[in-house]
Amino acid sequence: MKLNLNDTFNKALPADSVTENYVRQVPNACFSRVTPKIPGKPSLVHYSPQMLKAVGLTETDANSEEFLKVFSGAEIYPATEPFAMCYGGHQFGHWAGQLGDGRAINLFEVNHNNQQWALQLKGAGKTPYSRGADGLAVLRSSIREYLCSEAMFHLGVPTTRALSLVLTGDAVLRDMFYNGNAEYEKGAIVCRVAPSFVRFGNFQILTVRQDLENLKKLADYTIGNFYPHLGEPNKESYIEFFREITERTLDLMIHWERVGFVHGVMNTDNMSILGLTIDYGPYGWLENYDPNWTPNTTDAGQRRYRYGNQASIGLWNLLQLGNAFYPLIEDAAPLEEILDKYQTSYLPKHIRMMSDKLGLKNAGETDFIAELENLLYQSEMDMTLFFRRLDQFDENNPNEFWTKLEESSYSATLEKFKPQWTDFLKNYAEILVAETSEKTKRTAAMNLVNPKYVLRNYMAQLAIDAADEGDYSVVDELFKLLLKPYDEQPESEKWFAKRPDWAKEKAGCSMLSCSS
């Protein structure tokens, strides 16, 4: 197994001066060197052929003993120094101080085909940032992260990736819902991959500690490696750095809205400096269209991270990042201008995205789209099914679509909304006729933005339940299904369906905790 190593983060930035691995505050450093915990009896569950190729490995490599040892933490790859990052963050709106990689250990960086990749193990043991935790992960949460990372990429959503999923052979004690009912579960490790895992919180902790020397080093490193077009570090390039992060973050929020994804834990330490979806914990997809839904039990009361609030939280998080960047710029005006642009850009981008989902050329139908969103909510309409089935809408016979609405709704009282839907479908047909769009081209374009298949929580739970019994076929089936989420895949039609009744309240299928 030969990798083209190209470590940058741990070469350019200051390391923790303490070499022992125990929980502590880590000042004046961006990372701490750590060694993964050696697993009891590791075994490979699954790997991503696409990601394997991306980092410069082969199928033969993936089936080797060396691959298993390196990506389970049993062995350290030659000439590398694994480490955990130091960062802070706002959790649920409150500053939480130092957080850091509590259960992630960065193995190394590689460069393949001029693409830089950082590879890290999630669940490979304690680090100085583990606080009161063990640094381990369990099979259920690892399956969810592994499948969702790759699924999001193929949906066209900016995301971290996943290379492999490994069982450790060790039992891990977890209290799934923090209710005092801890149980032992199978331990597992996901190898996560991204160009960089730097987060908003990496900058925040340095500013809070008034470590301005290392704040500048981190900003210069990130610009030099991931935003090189911004040129030499100075006030103007720092401003443009913040502008590009802001634009990428807004685009990410729009992508999440487009596919109905809810992150669940949009703390600032879970926000990527590259505008990637990062940290797959209690995520979920909207089923019945409800802007107030969050999959996170911890957020059940406040619903801070609900679907309809994600763009606003993106802005709030960017404000915190702007505060962290302020010492580099010492001028609030350009930062405020950039944040104002986020606010004024959001609605036009949202309307454009919704217009694309509806197959409309004109993005000026703001009231029409607001009416649709209200109807979807009132009618408990399955978001994925509704938009995908719009390719069957006939503008010459709009009322025929009522059958599709019945097939896509969870509501027991859908009939009472029939007059509103009749008016809406009539108006929709009139807009399509007025735009004189050719139906075949229109529906083809719609089916490129309206996925047929998403990783619903009940689907992930079926994979988890089977894997708990040693059957990984459902993991593999879903992995392959989600490689082509916009394709019809008629042999997989069973996954194009409403959430089953049994899944509405089942643990893992609706609400999840941060340990999920």
Beta strands, then each sheet from edge to edge (+ up, - down):
strand 1: 31-33
strand 2: 43-47
strand 3: 83-85
strand 4: 88-91
strand 5: 94-98
strand 6: 104-112
strand 7: 115-122
strand 8: 161-174
strand 9: 183-194
strand 10: 261-262
strand 11: 284-285
sheet 1: 1+ 3-
sheet 2: 2+ 8- 9+ 7- 6+
sheet 3: 4+ 5-
sheet 4: 10+ 11-
end
